[in-house]
Amino acid sequence: MIKEICSAATMLLLTATAVGAHDSRSVGDASKVTLVYEHKLPNVPGKSIKGVLVEYGPGASSEAHTHPSSAFIYATVLEGAVLSQVNDGPIKTYRAGESFSEYPGDRHGVSENASKTEPARLLAVFVVDTSETELVLPIK
């Protein structure tokens, strides 16, 4: 199973990198979230792997949020640097090529571009219940 997940994660990384390389639009100061991959896991009934490309314009951020209670997330920064805080942990800076994880039930209090002048992109890979359609749930 680990081999299949690693292979799928590699495909997601290549897909997200290609999407960004061919995407010439300006993100500006906004953030954009795009589902770039979705596949049911054949050896884990009821579970899917979903890839989400998160693009931050200079100075952009996402509001505090959680994810479905079934979601395990592995995120890799593809470009730039991202500030991230999970639960009550410290705010950390992740640069291109660095990764972090979020466990089911975690709160993502800070998620933002560390730069006010350069864009940032990350790929979030979810292992989640197949029935889940809303992957980002704002904290009210």
N, C-alpha and C positions, 0 to 999 in steps of 0.2 A: 504494500500500500504506500509506503514512504516513497518508493521509486516512482510510482504513478503520480503522486502529488508533486514531487520534485520536477518530473518531466513536464507536468502541466504548468508549474510555476515558471519554468524556463520559457515555455511557449508564451506565457502571458507577458513576461519581461520583454521578449523579442517583439511581440505584437504592440505593446505600449510604446516601445522605443520607435518602431516603425510609424505608428500613428503620429507621434510627436515630430518625427523627422519630415513627414509629408504634410504637416499641418502648418499653414503659413499665416493663420489668423492671429491677431494680437489678443492676448488675454486681458490686457489692461490691468486695472486694479481689482479685478473680480476673481473669484474662484469658480472653477468649473469641475463637475464630477461626471464622468462618462463610463458606463458599463462597457468594457472592451472585450470581455470573454465570459462565457457561461457554459458549464458542462456538468451533467450529472455524473457522479462518481459511480462507476459500474460495480465496484466491490464494496460500496458503503450505501446500501439502500436508504433513500430519503435524504441524502446529502449531495450537495453540489459544490463545485469550486467556481467562484466568480471573481473576475478581475475588474477593478475599478481604477481608472486613471484620474488622479486629482491634479488639477493644474491651478497654480496660484500666480496671479499677476504680482508685480512689485507691491509689497506691503499688504497683500490680501490675506484673509484668514477665513476659517470656517467657524461657525458658532459651536459652543460646547455641545457635545452629543454623546450618544451611546450607539450601540449596534444591536441587532437581534440577539436574544439571549442564547441562541444556538451558535453564534458566530465566533470562530477563532480567526484572527487576522494577522497576516504577515505583511508588513509594508517595507518597501525599498524606495529610497529617494533616487530618482533618475537624473535630476538636474537641479542645481542650486542647493539651497539649504532650507530645512524646515524645522521650526520650533514645535516641540510636542510635549504634552504633559498627560500622562495616563494616571487616573485616580488621584491620589494625593502625593504622587511622586514629584521629583524635581522637574522643572522645565529643562529639557535637553535639546541640543541642536544636533540634527542629523544631516550630514552632507551627502552629496551624490555618491552612491555605492554603499551607504550605510543602511542598516535595517533595524526594525523594532517589531515587537509583537503586541497584540492586544488579546486578552483572554475573554471568554464569555462573561458578560456582566460588567466589564470595565467601563469607566467613564473617560472620555477624551475631552479634558477641560481646555487644552490649548492645542491648536493645530493651525500654524500660520507660516507664511513665508518669512524667513529670517532677514531678507533683504528688502529695502525700500526702492531699489533700482533694477534688480534682476528678477526674472521669473523663476519659479520652482515647480517641479513635477514629482509626483510619487505614484507608485503602483501599489494598491492595497489588494492583497489576495485573500479572499474570504473562503473558509470552509464553513458552510452554513446549511441549514435545512433548505431543501429544494423549494419548499413552499414560500420562503421569505422573498418578498419583492421590494420592501423598503429596507435598505441597508444602512441608512444613516437616520437616526432618530434624535431630533433636537431635544435638549434638556430644557424643560419649561420652568 
